[in-house]
């Protein structure tokens, strides 16, 4: 039975914030992947891993997450968020535990990359949809930002915790401890997630004039894929997410190789503060000034920051620990904006009914961008001893993403026939009229 049906008669007071903070807690646990730069930096030299080997489990994880988000979103939409999030917790923990028993890149690819990656997708897909259903549209950006901020903020504790665990117990035991802890936390918080009953109208929703059409129509996945806006959003998301993920995956190495700073895990934590805070701030800002304007600002600023990072060399002004920390925090904030703005745009443009699977399809861009640029950074460094070519590629993609924000606008709405002709309600998207 779907969660919303099972809970239809339950009291509705306070469920929205309870679900929101449960989703926040789940994301705080899931974001262990953002501490991968600390984990990979802790791989002993005796294991014989190259920089490309150290990039591979993270890159595979990004790819698996984006692919698994589609079935995860379908499960969330059809069976409810509790089941999807519980499955996610089990997979996340199992993958980390499996990885702890191996010392090979392949073992970490299977454990961290495939199993943990799939688990992150199932739990992440279930955290946001039930939360935003409890609140009016005017708060969509804020609620999405709060829920997904956990994913960005997690390295604030996870990076130093992982660093301490590795130093105290070794990499293998550290990864096992994290796996067991996150299995219990995610599966436990999953039991709090619930969607409101069908037909629920959030308090604060403005009344609609009698006889007017709904403000937002629900697009099926096929109908969404029939709109050109989806592909523009996909490209923008891939560029913005890929650039940020590349830096996140290599932050500790960038600090040591370019700036001679060995406290890379501190910069990972600083970047995480920016990542989490940026999701909330840009979510709120997008409710006020619009999603397009917020995206344009973030893409432009991220381009400048990554070009600055390319100029960082030991002994330069940018190699100062404080300056680099500020740059890292701002890069994290601009990356985090993508994770708040694109779910909000999906809900704005395509509705809530199929939000899980629709956002899952858009989220594939996050994985493709992260996979390609994180892997590129590792290979470029192995061959040249520098990340500069990867920086320049990212800057070009971000510039293109900023340029195409002007194309973003709501897709045409599905026409509705009078009640006497219900069989015509699902016209193809190509037959829709454009809204003014």
N, C-alpha and C positions, 0 to 999 in steps of 0.2 A: 504494500500500500504506500502511496506517495505521502511524504511528510505533511504536505499542506492539507491533504484530505484527512489524515489521521488527527491533525491538530485543529481542524476547522471549528470545533466547538470550544476550544480552550480559551481562557482569558487572554486578551491581546496586549494588555498593559505591559510596557517595558520590554517586550520581546525584541523590539528593534535594536535597542542598545545592547541587550544581552547577546544577541546574535552577532552584532557588529564587533564586540570585543572578543567573542569566541573566535571569529574569523581572524581578527588581529593576532590573537595568541597562536593560532594555527600557523599563520604566516611567519611569526617570530621563530617558530621551530623549523619550518620548512627551508628557511634561507641559509641552511648550512652550506649550500652550494656556493654562496657568495664568499665563503671563507676558503674556497679551493686554493687560492693563491698561498694561503698559510699552510694548508695540507701539502700542496705540491712542493713548497719550499722546504718542508720537513722530510721529504723523501731522502733517505740516506744515499750517499754517493755510491755505496757498495751495491745498490740495486741496479746501477748502470742506466738510469733513465736519461734521455736527452730532453731538451726543452720542448720538442715536438711531442715526445711521450707524455710529458707533464701537462700538455695542453689537451691531449686526446680525451681523457675521461670527462673533463669539463665540457669540451666541445660536443661529445656524444650526449652528455646529459642535456645540454641545451636543445639538441636535435630531438631527443626522445621526449622531452617535456612538450615541445611544440606539437609533435605528432600525436602524443597521448592525450592532449587537451581536447581533441575532437570527441573520441569516445568518452572521455571523462565528462565533458560538457553534456553529452547525450544522457549519461547516467544521472547527472545532477538534475537535468530537466525532467526526466521520466521517473526516476526512483527516489529523488530527493537528495539533499546535501549530506545527510548523516551517513548514508551507506557509502557514497563516493569518498567522503573525507576519511572514514574509517579504513577503507581499502587503501587510501593514500598513505595513512600512517603506518600500516602494516608493511607496505612496499618500501617506504623510506627507510624504516628501521632494518628490514631484512637485507636491503642492498648494502647499507653501511656495515652490517655485521659480516656479510659475505666478503666484502672488500678487506675487512680486517684480517682475514685468513690467508691473504695472498701478498706477494711482493712484486708482481708483474703488472705492466700496463694493461694487459688483457684482463686480468682479474679485477682491476679497478674500473675498467670499461664496463664489464658485466655488472659489477656490484654498484659502484657509484654512478656510472653513466646510464645503464639501462634500468635496473630495478629502482634505485633511488630517484632517478629522473622520472620514471613513470609514476612513482608514488607522489612526487611533488606535483605532477600534473593533476592527479585525481583529487588531492586535497586542496590545491590552489583553485581548481575549477569550482569547488563547492563552497569556498569561503565568501566570495563576493556576491553572487546572485541572491541568496536569501536575505542578505543585509539590505541591499538597495530596494528590495521589494517592500520593506517596512516604512520607507520614507518617501516624501513627495519629490517630484522631479527637480525642484529647485535646490535640493540638497544632494543630488546624485554625485557631483564631483567631490564634495566633502566626504561623503560616506565611503566612496570608492577609495579616496586618498587615505582615510583612516585605516581601512581594512588592509590595503596592500602596503601601507607603511611598515607593517611588521616584517614583510619580506626584505625591505630595505634596511631597517634598523637592526636586524638580527646580528649582523657581524659586529656590532658594537660590543656585544657580549660574546658572540661565537668566536670571533677572531682571537681575542686574548685568552678565552677559555681553551680553544683548540691549541693555541701556542703553549699554554701552561700544561695541558694534558700530554702533548707530545714531549715536552721537556721532562715531565715527571714520570711518564709511563712508556714512552716510545710511541711511534706512529700507529702501530697495529692496535694496541690496547686503547689508545685515544679514540680511534675510529670506532671501535666496538662500543665503548662507553657512550659515545654520541649516538650511535645507532639505537641502543636500548632505550636511552632517554627520550629520543624523539618519537620512537614507536609508541611509548606510553603516553606522552604529552599530546600528540596529534590525535591518536585514537580516542583519548579521553575527552578532549575539547570538541571532537566531532559530534558527541552526543548532545551538545547544546544547540547545534544548528537546526533551524526549522524555517520553513517558508510560511508566509501568511496564507489564510484560506483563499480559494478562488473568489474573485470579485472584491477583494479587500481594497479599500480606498484609504491611503495614508492620511493621518491628520495633517492639516495644513495644505492639502491639495486644493487649489482654487476651483470653485464650482464652474462647471461647463454650461454655457447657455443652452437652453432647451432646444433640441433638434439639431445641434451642431455635431459634426463628426469628431471622433476621438483625435486628440492632438498627435498621437503616435500610433502607427499601425504596426502589427507584428509581422515581420517577414520570416518566412521559412528559410532554412539554409539555402535551398535552391534559388529562391527568389532573391536573396541577398547576393548570391554569386552571379545573378543576372544584372547587377548594377555596377556601373563602372567605378562608382565611388569606392567600392570594396577594394579594388586593385590599387587605387591611389593610396588608400589608408594602409594597405599591406606593404607597399613600397616604403612609405614614410616610417612605418613601425620598424621594418627591417633595418633601415638606416640608423634610426635613433637608438634602437636597442642594441644593434650589433656593435656600434661604436662604444657604447657604455660597457657592454659585457667584455669587450676586448681589454679595456683598461682595468676593470674589476678583476679579471682573471690573472692579470700580470702586475698588479700594483706593487706587490712586495718585490718582484724582480726589477721593476722600473726604478724603484727607490734605491736598491742596492747597486744596480748596474749603471744607472745614469747619474745619480746624485751622491752615491757613496754613503747612503743612509741605510743602516741595518735594522732599523725598527719598522720594517715594512708592515708588520701586523698592526701597528698603531695607525698607519695611514689607511689600511683597510678599514679599521674601525671608524676613522674620521670620514672616509668616503661613505661609509654606511650611514652615518648621522645625516650627511647631506642627502643620501638616497631616500631615507625614510622621511625626513622633513620636507624634501622636495615634492614627494607624492602628496602630502597633505596640503602644502602651500599652493602647488599648482592646481590641485583639485578645487580648492576654494576659489583661487583666482579665475579658473575657467568658468565657475558658476557666475562670476561677476563680469568678466570682460570677454568671455567666449572661449571655446576650445581652440579655434583657429589662431587667434592672436597669441594665446599662451604657447601653442606649439611653435609658432614662428619665432618667438623670443627664445625659447629653449634650444631650438636647432641652431640659431645664429650664435648664441653664446657658447654652445658646446663646440662648435667649429673653432672659435677663437681659443678656447681652453686647450683643445687637443693640439692645435698648432703651437701654442705656448709650451706644452709638454714636450713637443719635438725639439724645442730649443734648450731643454734642460740638460746640462752637462755638469760634471763635478767641478765645483769652484765657481759656478755662475750664480747670479742672484736667485734664479729659479730653483737652484739646488738647496737653498736654505730650507730647513725642516718646517718652519712656520709657513713660509710661502707655498711650499709643496703641499702642505696640509690644506691650505685654503683652496688651492687648485683642485685637489682631490675631492674636497667637500662639494665644490661647485659642479665638478664633473658628475659626482654621484647624484646631486639634485636634479640636474638636467636629464640624466638617464632615468631617474625615478619618475620624472614627469610623464614619460611614455606609459608607464604602468598605471597611472591614474587617468590619463586623458583618453587613451584608446579604448578602455572598457566603457568610459562615459560616452564616447562617440558611438560605440556599438549600441548601447542602450538608447541613446538619442535618436539614432538613424533607423534602427531595425527592431526596436521594441524589446519587451521583457520575456515574452512567452518562450522564445527559443534562444534566450540570451546565452545560456551555457554553451551550446554547440556553435552558435554564431560567433561568439567571442573566441571559442576554441579554434575555429577556422582562421580568424584573423591573427590569432596568437602564433600560428605556424610561422609568421614572419619573424617573430622574436627569436625562435629557435634557429631559423635559417641564417639570420643576421649574426647571431651569437656564434653559431657553428663556424661560419665562413671566416669571420674576422678574428675570433680567438685562435683558430687553427692557423690563419695567415700570420698572426703575430709571432707564434712559436716557430714556424718554419722560417720566417724572415730573419728572426734573431739567430737561429742556428746557422744560417748561411752567411749573414752579414755582420753579426754581432751588434746589431742595432734594430730598434723597433720603428725607425723613421718612415720606412716605406709604408708600413701598416698605418702609421699616423696620417700620412698624406692621403691614403685611400679612404680612410674614415672621414677626413675633412671634406673630400670631394663629395662623398655620399651624403653627408649632412647638409652641404650646400644645396645639393639637388633636392633634398627633402624640404628644406626651407623654401625653395623656389616653387614647389608644387603645392604648398599649403593654400595658395590662391585658388586652386581648383576644387578644394573641399567644400561641398555643400550638401544639404540633405538630399537623399535620393527621392525619386518620385514616389508618392504614396499609392498604395493599392486602392483602386476604386471599390466602393461598396454599392451593390445593387439594393433596391428596395427589398423589404422582407418577402415580398411575393416572388422574388426570383433568387432565392438563396443559392441556387446552383451556380450562379455567376459570380459569387463573391471572391473567388480565387483566380482572377484574371492574371495572365502572365505579366511580369513586371514591364515588358516592352510595350504593353498597351496602357500603362499608367500615364496620367497627365502629370506634368511638372507643377509643383507648388510655386507660387509667387514668393 
